[in-house]
Amino acid sequence: QQQQQQPQPPPPRRQPFQLSMESCGFVQAADGGISTVPVVLKITGGVPHSQIAIFRSRASSAEDPLAAVSVPDNLKCAGTGLGLGGTFFAGPKQVKAWQVSTQGQGDALFKIDGERATTQSVCSEFVYQAVDMSTCRLSNVLDSRSYQGATG
């Protein structure tokens, strides 16, 4: 009589590679004044101590399928399709990109506080996606256009 082989337990599931908005907008300071808070994005589930590319667009690829964006040729993971629509050329549909390093847990916080980052609309007019450059894994598409912002 043959002995049945016990099924192997599944390998431990990797944490999903997630992009979320930690904070954004205007908050009431301790002195009662209003202070602006830049866009702060949170990345979880990346490879520890790896480079993450963050892309920002005004539209998702579902909304603008003819302008679906891929990781540019000059970066690692070139050609990886993103869930964003737009172009890397200057103009109203320009996709912006930044790079951030993850910590030992594979997490990172990334602050966007460049030009126009302190206007209220910056919190609710963009779509974001991250790429883990060590594995070419894509995060979720973060649509901030429904974000209401911190109100006091």
C-alpha positions, 0 to 999 in steps of 0.5 A, spaced: 500 500 500 502 506 497 503 512 502 499 518 500 504 524 500 502 530 505 501 536 501 506 541 502 504 548 506 504 553 501 510 558 502 509 564 506 505 569 502 509 576 501 505 582 503 502 586 498 506 591 495 501 597 497 501 605 496 497 609 500 496 616 502 499 617 509 497 625 509 496 631 505 493 638 505 492 643 510 492 641 518 490 646 524 497 647 527 498 647 535 497 655 535 491 655 531 494 657 524 493 653 518 499 649 516 500 646 509 502 638 509 505 636 503 503 629 499 506 624 504 505 617 500 506 610 504 509 604 501 509 597 504 511 590 502 517 592 498 523 589 498 528 591 504 533 596 502 531 597 495 529 602 490 522 604 489 520 608 483 514 612 484 510 615 478 504 620 478 499 622 473 493 625 472 489 619 469 489 612 469 491 607 463 483 605 464 481 612 462 486 614 457 488 607 454 491 610 448 496 613 452 498 607 457 505 609 460 511 604 461 517 604 465 522 609 461 528 605 457 533 609 462 530 605 468 531 598 471 524 595 469 524 598 463 518 597 459 514 594 465 507 597 463 504 602 469 496 603 470 497 610 468 496 614 462 500 620 460 506 621 457 513 623 459 514 629 455 512 636 458 505 638 458 498 637 461 499 630 461 506 629 463 508 623 468 512 625 473 517 620 477 521 620 483 525 615 487 525 613 494 529 607 498 525 602 503 527 601 510 529 594 513 522 592 513 521 594 506 517 600 507 518 607 506 514 614 506 515 619 501 514 626 501 512 630 495 513 638 497 516 641 490 512 646 486 505 647 487 505 641 492 502 646 497 496 647 493 490 644 496 488 641 489 495 637 489 491 632 494 486 630 489 488 631 482 493 625 481 494 618 480 500 614 483 503 608 482 510 605 485 515 600 482 519 596 486 526 596 482 529 590 485 523 585 483 519 590 478 513 588 482 507 594 481 503 597 487 496 598 486 494 604 483 493 610 488 487 614 485 487 621 490 482 624 486 477 622 491 481 624 497 478 629 502 484 631 505 485 633 513 480 638 515 483 640 522 
